[in-house]
């Protein structure tokens, strides 16, 4: 589970968001896309690096998270169900494939 710090509202019009992981470490992500389906809201994120050289040296992995809301606010979690993940990742792949080169893990072998 990744929490959104209290001082940072989850605003999908913003291109960047800071998430706090289970260990309390903050990570900056760029929001590439957001969708809402009958099963929920989802974000497509990539890690953001302040240093351009670091960004070039690291493979950027697309992270797909589901948005949940409870009494304490909004938070993101990984999609547990394989069928749900496959359906959502397919939508993001189609939408983002025009602007980004997407390499699937099986393509790297």
C-alpha positions as CSV (number, residue, x, y, z in Angstrom):
1,X,0.0,0.0,0.0
2,X,1.2,3.5,-0.8
3,X,-0.1,6.4,1.1
4,X,-0.4,9.9,-0.2
5,X,1.3,12.3,2.3
6,X,-1.3,14.4,4.2
7,X,0.1,17.6,2.8
8,X,-0.3,16.4,-0.7
9,X,-3.8,16.1,-2.1
10,X,-4.3,13.5,-4.8
11,X,-4.9,15.7,-7.8
12,X,-4.9,13.9,-11.1
13,X,-4.4,17.1,-13.0
14,X,-0.9,17.2,-11.5
15,X,1.8,15.3,-13.4
16,X,3.8,14.2,-10.3
17,X,2.9,12.7,-7.0
18,X,4.9,11.6,-4.0
19,X,4.0,8.2,-2.5
20,X,5.0,6.8,0.9
21,X,5.7,3.1,0.9
22,X,5.1,0.6,3.7
23,X,8.6,1.4,5.1
24,X,7.9,5.2,5.3
25,X,10.2,6.0,2.3
26,X,8.9,8.7,-0.1
27,X,9.1,8.1,-3.9
28,X,8.3,10.5,-6.6
29,X,6.2,9.3,-9.6
30,X,5.0,10.8,-12.8
31,X,1.4,10.1,-13.5
32,X,1.1,9.2,-17.2
33,X,-2.6,8.3,-17.3
34,X,-5.7,7.7,-15.2
35,X,-8.8,5.7,-16.0
36,X,-12.0,4.8,-14.3
37,X,-13.9,1.6,-15.0
38,X,-16.8,-0.2,-13.4
39,X,-14.2,-1.9,-11.1
40,X,-12.5,1.3,-9.9
41,X,-10.0,4.1,-10.6
42,X,-6.5,3.3,-11.7
43,X,-3.3,5.2,-12.3
44,X,-0.3,4.5,-14.7
45,X,2.8,5.8,-13.0
46,X,6.6,5.8,-13.7
47,X,9.3,6.6,-11.2
48,X,10.6,10.2,-11.5
49,X,14.3,11.0,-11.2
50,X,15.5,14.5,-10.5
51,X,18.8,13.8,-12.3
52,X,18.5,13.2,-16.1
53,X,21.5,10.9,-16.1
54,X,20.0,8.7,-13.4
55,X,16.8,8.5,-15.5
56,X,18.8,7.4,-18.5
57,X,20.7,4.8,-16.6
58,X,17.6,3.1,-15.1
59,X,15.0,1.1,-16.9
60,X,11.6,2.9,-16.3
61,X,9.0,0.4,-15.3
62,X,5.3,1.2,-15.7
63,X,3.5,0.9,-12.4
64,X,-0.2,0.4,-12.4
65,X,-2.0,1.0,-9.1
66,X,-5.7,1.0,-8.0
67,X,-7.0,4.0,-6.1
68,X,-8.9,3.2,-2.8
69,X,-10.6,5.6,-0.5
70,X,-11.4,5.1,3.2
71,X,-12.0,7.2,6.3
72,X,-8.3,8.3,6.3
73,X,-8.2,9.4,2.7
74,X,-7.0,8.1,-0.6
75,X,-4.3,5.5,-1.1
76,X,-2.9,3.3,-3.8
77,X,-2.5,-0.5,-3.9
78,X,-1.2,-3.0,-6.3
79,X,-3.9,-4.9,-8.2
80,X,-4.2,-8.4,-6.6
81,X,-6.5,-10.1,-9.1
82,X,-4.6,-11.3,-12.2
83,X,-7.7,-10.9,-14.5
84,X,-8.3,-7.4,-13.3
85,X,-4.6,-6.5,-13.7
86,X,-4.5,-7.9,-17.2
87,X,-7.6,-6.0,-18.3
88,X,-6.4,-2.7,-16.8
89,X,-2.9,-3.0,-18.1
90,X,-4.3,-3.8,-21.6
91,X,-6.2,-0.5,-21.5
92,X,-3.2,1.5,-20.4
93,X,-0.9,-0.3,-23.0
94,X,-3.3,0.6,-25.8
95,X,-3.6,4.2,-24.6
96,X,0.1,4.8,-23.9
97,X,1.5,2.7,-26.7
98,X,1.2,5.6,-29.2
99,X,3.5,7.8,-27.1
100,X,5.8,5.3,-25.4
101,X,7.8,2.3,-26.4
102,X,6.4,-0.5,-24.2
103,X,8.6,-3.6,-23.8
104,X,7.0,-6.6,-22.2
105,X,9.1,-8.8,-19.9
106,X,8.8,-11.8,-22.3
107,X,10.2,-9.6,-25.1
108,X,13.5,-9.2,-23.2
109,X,14.3,-12.9,-23.2
